[in-house]
Amino acid sequence: MASIEQSYQLLAPLMNRELASTLFGFTLLLAGLSSSIVGTMAGQVVMQGFVGFTIPIWLRRLLTMLPAIAVIMLGLPEQQVLVASQVVLSFGIPFALVPLIQFTARRGVMGNLVSRRWVTLLGCVVAGVIILLNGYVLAFELL
């Protein structure tokens, strides 16, 4: 298994090493920024709009930075921590996806923009597959 430091070398056959490492680092940075922005905004909208609860911005930033700081301070292997974080994050998908499917299927909430029945059904199938895959990971991979 390649480490994060070596992952850019997968691009090396397509371009020179310097360009490959720069492109890999830049795209990794953009991926992190986009997920942070989307996650923060989604959490803020859900907490303020649906739950009616707010967290001060300094506390929010501290809480989101603590795991990264802990990984750095403990000297944990980045690749394994990255994979583990994605597994943990996958368990949160149903908690966002199921209410989203329910809200978009309600005419009282969505008005004329309500999802068509086939879209709702497809969403339920996708959510079911994700929940089953998470169950598989929990039962057979993590235990």
ABEGO torsion letter per residue (X at the ends): XBBAAAAAAAAAAABBAAAAAAAAAAAAAAAAAAAAAAAAAAAAAAAAAAAGBBBBAAAAAAAAAAAAAAAAAAGBBAAAAAAAAAAAAAAAAAAAAAAAAAAAABAAAAEAABBBAAAAAAAAAAAAAAAAAAAAAAAAAAX
